[in-house]
């Protein structure tokens, strides 16, 4: 197990004498947080104790995760004996990882991506009628954040971790990008301006410091570097006393961030440490590098400034930590660089008062900190498949290599060992002219592994049943047997599979997607400072046009939104785990035909809504975009009169300045 050495005993870090350094930082709440001070070192010690406590428990699972990493490796991996053979014969035998667990993982991830990565990923609705418009604007803003910051890529890693290692962890955060922009400023005639007349004579380019972008982002946490509270089930992260993880960055990015982020400090002290890697990272147990036989983490060299940070959220009583007078628990956020320097210490300060962490554990048991993953359950069967496949290949190679019994008195053995085709094998001089019969005899080849491939097929079938994945889901139809695959058989098998895969998606939706969507909305309400523009086309076009058509805030289908517009109470609608087209049923088609042909049924059922329901369940997206808009005509004078009354508003978008109006309420 790794062991962290605290305080002055840790000589390998190259820690400088803090008393000789003074960078004159102003610390939050006037706390004495300079490295080497009593309060600073006590906080660092407490955080590292929790980190080591968690890592000691989590590292017991690394060997199992390593096994999963190996079976997800679709490379040939030679063992020690095979490497010796390689030096003697380029036709060396190799051990093949039969990548069936990888195929199953890809299928499950594909289903989850299809189920959740839809426009929009997160849907909101207002609590009261007054909150409806604000919830729509929130949905549009979050949707733009998601695609701008490529949240879908982080969700892919998130889903993959949850299926491979038993849980996936992600941290929603508010991303702010500071930079410079060139703005066009009007140039006024100074003489006319002195006379009180603003006359624009041209424009100047001015470089200004601005916020280039702000919005929600998502960062995944490597399970090998995750430091959860080991006394709490992994899916109940909000009940934990702490939650942490290790992150790798570089000193230059930290110095740049410190300049614009008032929450960071002591980075210049951190720069003085020679080895900035964490002791826990040095003992990382990941086997991902075995895919390329190269190390996955590069330690600090003369050309790099790799720096490891331990981030941790902690429930604490400020008076006990000497961080304030309060005697009641608060949530604080800490960051420690190189196991030595405290670079962040602040109350969490988020309105939702939760740890901003989302956990997905689709195969959780309700009690464990590190539940067994779906691929771990299949590992034993995957191991048998590898053995059967490789033993058969070994036997085939043995037969191909032609094993012979040779009389060296008759045959020149060096000629016989020559592997090239078209060779000539010479006999020895004493037997010239006496024939070559019985000089060489081949061993009989008995293929005792002839049934291995059929056994592999049998095991793979049970891997399908256990993993809820079958041939149809993986893109191939059932094979074997002379009979044809019937429609009823296909739909019945597919329905059973979909129900099991929907279960996985629903669990992840309730555990993680609901939390991520809530964090995104809450962070937007609290931390958004700049006005932004959203695209109003799509499902809510008519509703937003009706609300803001006369306000002057809509231009070319873009609506200007201020932070005050989204201060509403909202609910998050979690997706049900189904995929577009996954809920298609011929029963609805038959019902639709019956309703469409019977006037009595048309009076009782809304046939348009039924059609939209069938279209969505069949996989159609944005059905509302194809609805026909009824445009009426009226005399020009009447149009002007109605526009003055506010009953008509101009249609924005592709119609330009055409004299076409839309009547409000129609």
Phi, psi and omega in degrees: 000145178291152179229127178268131177258122186267159169068212187287351180287343186274083185279335186294341181287345184068042184290129179283173175278107185296335182293337181270356181246139177208107181258007170055058175276148169260114187267152181298140178056025178057032178280149179273088186245023174289138177306135182098342178285159183299312182296316179302310184291327178293319178295315179301317181297317181294320180292317181292327176297317178292321179297316180292322178300314181291316183295326179300321179283314184294327183293343177292342180266353186296324180297320177293319178294325177300319179298321178295318178301324181289319181286344174273004180266113182267042179244161172278126183243109179284142174269184187296316180296322181291327178294326176295320179294328182299325180292334183262329185214121180293344178272044186295150172284148179229156176266124182261131169274109180286108195280053181277325174299324177297318179296319178295317179299315180299322180294315179296317179296320179300319179296314182296319179296320179292324183289324188252329184273078177232157179270119351273157179291320181244130182242138183233151173219146183285151177291314183243167179303329180289340183267358187298310183294318179299323178293323177296316179296321177300315180300319181292319180294314180297321178300318178294319177301316184300316183279328178294318182264011174054047180298331181300326178293320178293324177295325177299312177297321179301311179295319182297316178299318183296327180275330184275317188249000179099336176205153173236144181233140179215150181242108172289137181212165183262117185264127177233124179249115179264146179187202182233146177226148175269123179248150178266119182247129180295140177260122184260148175291116185297325181293315179291327179295324177298332179271004178087015181248123179268101180246115181280120180254354180167193182223146176245151176264125182238131178269120184236147172280122185221167169273110183290318181202147172217143181171178182283145175218166182225132177239128177277153182245125179297123179304329177295335184249013181274140183233071180279166174291115185289353180267004184232136174305143189299328183279353178252055186297331181288345176271357182286156173276337176203162174207129182219175176197165180252134182233144179251134178214203176221159188294331182290318177296323179294319178295321178294319180291324180299327182294327183252348183248111183289348179281343180265145177204171176065015180293325179291331172292319180299326181298335183281349180277136183289303182260109187259014178274151178279147177297330179288321179295325179298335180257017183303136185260015183291142177250020182296332181294345180291347178293324181244002182058028177235151179295139182276344181233125180266123179286167182296133178233185178293343181256357182230159178233044182305131183225130179258133177243137170260113176263140180207132169263134185225135167275125184211164172259113186306323181297325181286334179263003182060038179251001180164175184276347187296139178258006182246152185297142174225160175261127179238157178241131180231151172221134182234130179259134175057028180062013188230320192245125175283121182245354176206134175205110184202150170300146184303315170068024178259141185299327181284345176055040175237158168295123179284066182227136176243136182238134173241119179222079188297337180249031181292153178255000178092354185227330191277149173283325179232084181294157178286133183277167178296322180287331175294324178298325182273356189299317181300317179291323176298321180296319178293319178300316178299317181296312181298317182294314183289324178294324177293317179297322179296318179293321178296317179297323178298319180291320182293328184285355173055088178271127186235154165256125188237139171269102185294347177287333183264318190251142171286106187296325180298323176294323182292328182282348180294117185280354186285148179287162178067030185276160175246124179257119183268144172270162180282154186305320183298339184250014178298134178082001181256005180089170184239012180297138178067014177285325182225137177224130182274142175295147173290135182260117177246114181273092179280356182252018184298334181267002183297319183294320176294325176294323177299316179300321179295315181292320179300322178301318179286331173297324175299312184297321183287322186272355183067026178238136177230181184299321183297319180293326181278001174099014178226147181275163179299136178246160178098142178087147182281340186283154179280155176283116183279158179296319180296320179295316181297311182294322179294315178296318182294322179296319178295319178296314183299321181297323179287321179287328175295327177299316178299314182294321180295319178298314179295323178298316181288317183289312194245309186297325177297318180292316181298315179298321178293316179299317180301315182291316181295318178296323179296314179298320185276323194251348179291126183244332186259150170292151180220168178243141178236154177272123186267358180292154179114213190298322187258018185301307184296322181293316180288324178296321178295324184282320189241010184299327183261003186272348183079008182265357178253128177214122180053048178064020176243131182248129177279126183239132177258162179302332181288337184291340186251013178277075184228164172272137188218162170241148176259130177263113182274137178294149187277003178091356179275159178253155177303124182090351183284338181258019180296136179220133178292340179299318180296322178297317179295319178296320180299318179297320180295315181294321182293338184257358181239112181302325181296319178291327179296329179287337183261337184237144178275102186291330179293317179293324177296319178297317179298321179297315180295319181296316179295317180289345177270357177106359179288140181249147174053052180300328184295338181292342183262005179290141182281135178261125180275116181250122179257167179237150176206162181302154183299320181297320179293323177299315180296319180296316180292326178293321178295328178283347182089007180278342178237141177231148179291144177278125181274159171109223192289351182277354177062228182259023181298145181279068179236134181236157177242127181284129178292138178094355180251000000 
